[in-house]
Every structure is written in C-alpha cells, then in structure tokens.
Amino acid sequence: MTSQPQTEKIFIEERFSDHLAMLQSAVNWRLRCIYRLSLRGFSGIHRVALLPGMQLSYSDKRSPMLFHAQAPKDSVTIAAIADTDGYTFFKRLRLKPGILVSHDDAPYLFYNGGSSLSACISLDKTRHPDLAEKILRLQRHPLEDPQNSLYNVIVEAMERIRHVDGRASSDLLFQRIEDHLLKKLHALFTPSVLHRAASIHKSSSGEIAAFSTIEKFFSHMDGKFDSKELAALYGISPVTLQKGFRTLTGFTPQKFFRILKLNIVHSELVSTENEKYTVSQIANRWGFSHMGRFSGYYQELFGESPSETLSKKRPYNSIKSNCVTRREEITT
C-alpha cells in the first residue's frame, strides 16, 4: 500500500463540488466511471490521514452518484457506516447505519442514492497479514456497530492527526495512534464481538434481478433493453422487476439506465474528440430519437441544455471510453 502521496501532507481535507475535485481529494483511492444521478451533481467532503502502515479515510457524500471505486493498492479496508439514506450499496450489499464491512483492493461498484457518511481504515496487508485476513471475513459477515464505536475512533484519530504540527517530531505520536487503532481492530475479532453479526437485508427476487442487471449493463450498453424480456429472463414479473429497482435505487429500470445514458451523452458533448458531431447525432447514437424529450431529460439532470454543454468544452471527462464498451437502447 502506498501510504504517502506525492504531497508531504499527512492530513488532507477537501470539499468537492464536481467530479474532478472529488477524484483529486480521494488520495490513493481510484474512482472512475463516475455518473451523476441528479441535478445536485457531486458534492461532499473527503478527509485522509496517512500513517506508516495504514490510511484513514472519511467520506461525507451529499449527492446521488454511481461509480467504480478501488481502495489503495495492497490494502484491505474496514469501513464503518455511520449514516445512509437507505439507497446505498456496494457490490451486492445494501448499506445501513451502524455496520462494519470490508473489502480488498479489487474494484467494486458503489451506489450512493442520496447521502452517506463513513470512515474507514485501509491497512497495509503486507505488514499485518493475519489481521488483514480477519478483516476480509467481514465481506461475508458484516458486524453490527450500533454505537458507531469504530467510526468515532477513526474520526477522533483523524482529528488528533489534523492538529499535529511538524512531521519529524510527531513520528512517535503517529505510531501511537496507529498502535491504538490496531488494538481496536484486533478487539473486533474476539468471540464477544463476533457474535454481533449484522442483520443484513435479504434481497428480494426483484432486487437480485436489479443487481444482476446493473452489473451487466453498467459498462455494456448494447442492443435493446426490454424490461419485459429481462423480467422473463429472471423468472419474475415486470412489476417485480420494477419494484426491485425502486427499492434498490429509487428509480424504475427505464429511468435508471436513461440517466446513465444521459451521462454518456454529456461526456461526449464535452469531449474535444467529438467536435465534428452535432447534439442530435450524439443523442441518436445513444438511442435518444425524440429531441424534445431528450432535451427535457438532459436539462433536468444537468441544469443546462445540450447545446450549452457542447459550447463549453472541458479538459476532463469523468466517463472515459473504457467505461462503456457498447451502446444500450432502452425500451419499455
């Protein structure tokens, strides 16, 4: 795990209001294929504290978004979920306040339907292989932490690091903080704590189908998406599929994938590689044939018309060509 970024700072705090600032503030984390899901765009706060063998991260996301995330290289991460609005999941796990979850440094899909608050420890697995192995058990068996004890410990440690002046004279303090956090982590895996297995929401057949559909079509938008045919594929009714999407994301499947496609259109409108194309040509490329409805959907999501976006070329695009390999036409 890379514990030190190029900056010499030990503690970093950044408020972000766009996807580029969000990317830059996620020190040592890799975020890609970032989709906005509402007019609120991207907003929140990231804090990072860097210790010799671990990285502490605090995330306060305040707007709906969907993206691929990847923890610092060669790390295992334990995350304390302090708050969520109910439409939040990573991988196939719906998150709720007061639970502890874990993951390795492989990419995963994260959905934030409104707001979420969490703090995590990314541990260098080469330094602490036994503890890393125990932490990864939480991938299958999250723990209850109803008092947000670990979250509070992480936040308090970050506050101590924030107010330290000078690195050389503070090495001993940083090591003491890290040792304290390691002790807290080891305490999670005693028999008296392990019995607190979190009661995880059992996904309905509609939600399972929704998870599978999102994973399948997130980066492969090809051919026609027909909700009736998809429901039949999973052996459920269209109504069950619609309900599964609504309880999981807050959207119908048609609206969910339309929003993703609008993000792709936006990414092409801001790309200098597409200067020779018109708005209608780009929209048609992604299945929007009725320009009046398309413009309304677009304005609702981005707060400006497609032609306004086209006239404002940006240097950075959050949805690279490798995020979407094929096109998907959505039908009812």
PyMOL commands that set and color helices and strands:
alter all, ss='L'
color gray80, all
select helices_A, chain A and resi 19-25+129-139+149-162+168-187+191-194+205-217+227-233+238-249+253-270+272-274+279-285+291-302+306-310
alter helices_A, ss='H'
color red, helices_A
select strands_A, chain A and resi 11-16+30-36+44-51+54-61+65-70+75-84+88-90+93-94+99-103+108-112+116-124+143-144+224-226+329-331
alter strands_A, ss='S'
color yellow, strands_A
deselect
rebuild
show_as cartoon
